[in-house]
Amino acid sequence: MQRSMRTALLGATAAAVAASAGVFTLHSATAQATEPADAPEPAAALAIPAPGGEHAVGTTQLHLVDEARADVWVPERDRELMVTMWYPTDETDGATAPYMTADEGALFGAQLQVPGDLIASVETNAITGAEPLADDGTLPLVMLSPGFSFPRATLTGIAEELASHGYAVAAVGHAYEAPISFPDGRTTECLTCTEDLDADALVPNRAEDLSFVLDELTGDDAAWEDGGVIDEDRIAVGGHSIGGASSHRVMAADDRFDAGFNLDGTFFALDRHKFDRPFMMIGAEDHGRPGADKTWTKAWKHLDGWKRWITVDGTGHSSMTDLGPLAEQAGLNEFELDGFRADDLSRAYLTAFVDEHLRGDDRPILDGPDEAWPEVEFHNP
């Protein structure tokens, strides 16, 4: 079981080649843990590393339905999404949010070939339902889109980090593209997790999802009761894998997004229109190097503003998501770079990116090689 976890979790085999597009190999049977009579004491629960900003973090969830758009995967239903919000708060007492539901954990665990309760029980740092620490309209917003087949929870560490530095963060769960639990008790499966997935159809649909969520989070009738804290003039979007490709796509279509980033995602359905807003590409050691993925070269040429192309030595496709530190804790990190180090690096560079482009703060680590981060390589093909 452990070998299967390593392979699916971190993309160390041919599954990782597909994973550069955000596609993980699925397994038909849910992995079940069996304990012999002399089983050792269970290990400590896995945990998301604590955020490093000055603020505590609150969180809540939103169920959004786009009544003007039929779901492309299940046309008889309106498109519906789950969104997790994170934000700064001054509340430090209260229950921390679950990482994901038991049903989501069971389905995602089966995909990774690990017990579902191992995934669902991951400890987080954000207080459920805490009051935002903000005056109206002062929080820049960062929207996140996860990798294909990945629950939005897998970007929790990045989201909590950004929130602790004073950002509102919204991670979008795209229906039927990962396990998602809804408030009425339903948990939908990843219906699109098939070998004949049309990624060029999925990416534009995700871009529509992201624009719709932004519609719902802003304006006079925001779906989030605390939506008034968001600064509608300072918005970034980014994601892992196909979520990164979708972030580029929505920036080309929707100029409300001021900056964007892609964590190791192939640019499926690449929009050839140029835009001059900041965009950063961070790739894993193999996939992110110039020449490894022709879509990165094409995307780079169509970026007319501030841009960075970075690779991180010793990493795999999902090292800079929560799977980096979680695999390290479980003793299953197969990559050269320590999973906690990969997590620290992703937090540092993404926080610097939004600080520079949403707040106007100068962040020198974005200018070129930094002796504090020797694993980072800058490219200008």
N, C-alpha and C positions, 0 to 999 in steps of 0.2 A: 504493500500500500504506500509506503513512504516513497519508493521510486516513482510511482505514478503521480504522487503529489508533487514531487520535484519537477517532473516533466511538464505537467499541466500548469502548475502554479507559476513557474518561472520561464517556461518556453525554452527548455534546453535542447529539444530535439527538433524534428521536422515540424512539430506543432508550432514552434516559435517562428518559423518562416511564415506560416499563415498568420501567426499572432502579430506580425509586423503590420498586418492589415486590421488587427483587432480581432482576429478569429481564433478561438481556441478549440481544440478537439473536444467534442462532447462524448460522454460515456452513457450508455443506455441504463445502466444499473446504478442505483444510489449506493455509494460505499457505506458499509456498516461496520462499526468497530465491534470486535468481539474481545472479551476480556477473559483470560484463563483465571482459574481459581487463585493463582498466586500472582495476579497482576500487580505491578508496582503502584504506589500512590500516584494519582493523576498529577501532571505537571501544572504549574501555575498558569492561570488564564493568560492568553495573549492580550497585549494592550497596545493602543495607539500611543506613540511617544507624546509627552506633554508639549503643548505649544510654547514658543519662546517669547511671545510678545508681552506687553505690559498689562493687557486686559485679560480677565476671565472671559469665557465663551459661553453663550447661550445658543439654543437650537430649537427649531420647530419644523413641522412638516406641512406641506400644502398639497391638496389634491386639485388639479386643474383639468378642466375639460374644454376643449376647443369645439364648440358646437357648430362652427362654420366649416369644419374639416372632417371628412370621414377618415378613419384610420386606414392607412395604406396597406396594412397587414391584415386587418380584420374590418373590411369595408362596411359591415353592418353596424359598426359602433363608431361613435364620435371619437376623435383622437383624445386620449386622456393621459396625463402625466402625473408622476409624483415628484415633488421638489423638496429637498431638504435645505433649510436656511440655517446659516450660522452667522453670528454677529457678536460684537463686544458687549459685555455686561459688567456690572459691578457686583452681581450676585455670585457668591461662592458656595452657598449651601443649597442642597437639593440633589435629586437623583440625576445621575448622568444618563445620557441617552443610550439606548441599545444600539449596537453596531448595525444590525439588521434584524428582521423578524426571524422566528424559528423556521417558517416556511421558506423564506428567502435563503436562509442558511442551508437548509436541506437541499434545495435545488442547486445552489452555487457549490456546495460541498460535493454533491454528486458530480458536477462538472469537473471539479478539481481532484476528485477521488479521495476526499477526506471526510470525516464525520461532520455533519452539518452543524452540530452544536459547538464544535471547535471554532467555526467561523462566526456563528451568531452570537457567541458569548464574548467576543473581543471587547475589551473595556475601552471606553472613550473618555473624553475630558469635558464635554459640553453639557451644561445644565439644561434639562428639558424645560421649556416654557419660561425661561428667565426673561426679565425685562431688558430690552436693548439699552445700552448706554450711549445715547446719542441725542443731539438736538435734531429737529426736523431738517431733512435734506442735507445732512453732513457726511454720510457714509458713502464712499465710493463702493461700487458693486462689482464683484467678480463672479461671472457665471462659469460653471464647469460642466463638461460633458464626458462621461466615462467611456472606457474602451468597449468595443462590441462584446456582448455577453457578460460584461462586468456590471454588477450593481453599482449605483452611484456611491454607495458606502465606501468603495475602494479608494475614493479620493478624500476621505475624512481627514487624514492627517494634514494634507495641504489646506483644506478648508478651515480646520481649527487654527492652523498657524496664521493664515491670512486674517481671520476674525480677531485673533489675539493682537494683531497689529492695527486694528481699527477699520477693517473692511466688513461690509456685508457680503456674504457668499451664498450663492444658490447653485446646488448640484442637481442636475435634471436626470430623472429616471425615465428613459424612453421606453414606452410600453412595447412588449413583445420582443425586445432586443436584449433583455436580461430578466432574471426573476424580479418581480415587483409585487409587493403587497399593498392593497388598497384599504381604505378605512372601512369598507363594508365587509371585510373578511376575505375577499378574493385574493389569491396570489396567482398572477399570470406567469406563464413560463416563457422561455425564450423561443418563440415560434419560428423566428428567423434563423436560428442556429442550425443551419443546414449547409451542406457542401455547395449547393447551388445558389448561395446568397448573392444577390445583386447589390454589391456595395455602392455602385453608381446610382442606384435608386435610394439607398438608405441615407447617404450623406445629405442630399438636398432635403429629404424629409426631416432629418435632424435639424438642419438649418432653420426650417420652418418652425420646428419645436422651440428652438432657442429664441427666435423672434417673438413667438407667441408668449413664452414665459416672460420675456421682457415687457411685453404689453401688459401682462397681468400683474407684474410687480411695480409698475409705475403708473402715473396718472392719478386722477382724482378718485377713482373707484378701484384701488388696488386690491388684489385678492388677499394679500398679506395685511393683516390689520395694523402692522407696524411699518408698512411700506413707505410711509412718509419720511422715514429716516434716510432713505436712499437718495443720493445725489445723482439725478438723472443725466447730468452732464459729464459724469466720470464713470465709465463702464468698460470693463475688460471681459474677454471671453477666452476660454482655453479648455484643453482636454487631453486625455490620454488616447493614443492610438486613433481609432476612427473618430473619437470625440475631438481630437486635435484637427483632423481633416474637416470635420463639420464646423469647427470654430473658424477656420479660414474661409469656408464657404459662406457662412453667415456674415462675416465681415465684408465680403465682396458684395453682398446683397443688401446689407442693412447698415447704414452709416451711423447709427446710434452707438455702435460698438467702437470704442476709441483705440483699443489695442488687443492683441490676441497672441496665443501661444499654442504650440503643438508638441506634445510629449511622445515622440517616436511613432507617429502615425503616418502611414502611406496616404498621400493626398488623392484619394478616390474622388471622382466627380469634380476635378479641379476646375474652378472657374477661372477662365483665362483673362478676365478683366483685371487690370492693375488697380491697386489702391496704395495710397501713400501713408497709411496709418501704421504704427509700429507693430511688428510681428516677430516673434522669436521661435526658432525651431531647436528643440533639444532632443538629440537622438542617443540611442544606446550604442555601444561600442561598434558593433558590426553594421546594424541597419542604418545608423545615422551618418555614416561617413560619405563624403562626396563620391558619387559613382555607384553606391550600393543600391539606391532607389531613385530611378530616373524622375519620379514625380517630385522629389525634393528639389532637384535641379530646375525643373520647370516652375515650381512654386517660387523658388528663390528669384528667378528672373522676372517674375511678375509682381515682386514687392518693390515699390518705388519709394518707400519711406525708410525710417529707422528699421534695421533688421539685423538679426544675429542668427548664425548657424553654429550650433554648439554640439559636440559629442562628449560623452562621459565614459572614460576608459573603465573597463572592468564591469560594465553593467549589461543587463538583458532587457528585454522588451518592457517588463513591468517593474523594474527595480525602483523606479521613482514614483510608484504608487504605494499604497499601504502594504502591498505584497512584499516590498523590500524589507522593511523592519519586521513584519510578521514572520516571514520565512527565516529571518535571522534568529528570532526568538525561538522558533521551533527547531532550529538546528538544520534547516533544509535549504539554506542559501547556497546555490551551486556556482555563483559568480565570484569573481576575484574581489570586487569591491564589497566591503561589509554593508549589509542591508541598512544598518542605522546611518552609516556614512552617506549612502545614496539618498536616504530620506532627508538628512540634514542638508545635503546639497540641493535637492529639488526645492526645499523650503526656502533656502537662502536665495537662489536665483529667481524663483517666481515672486518672492516678496520684493526683491530688488527691482524686478521688471515692473510690477504694478506701482511701486513707490515712485519710480522714475517717470512713468508715463501717465499715471492718474494723479499724482501729487506734485510732480515737478521736482522731486528730490534727486540729486545726483548720486548714482550708485556705481562707483568705479569698477566693481566686479563684472559689470556688463561691458566694459571697454576693451577687455582683452585678458590674456592669461594672468592669473593671480596666484602668488605663491601659497596662499592659504588653501587653494583648491587645485592642486596639481593634476587631478584627474580630468579637468575640463580642457578641451581643445576647441579653439575658435577656427572657423573656416570662412573663406571668402571666395568661393569658386567663380 
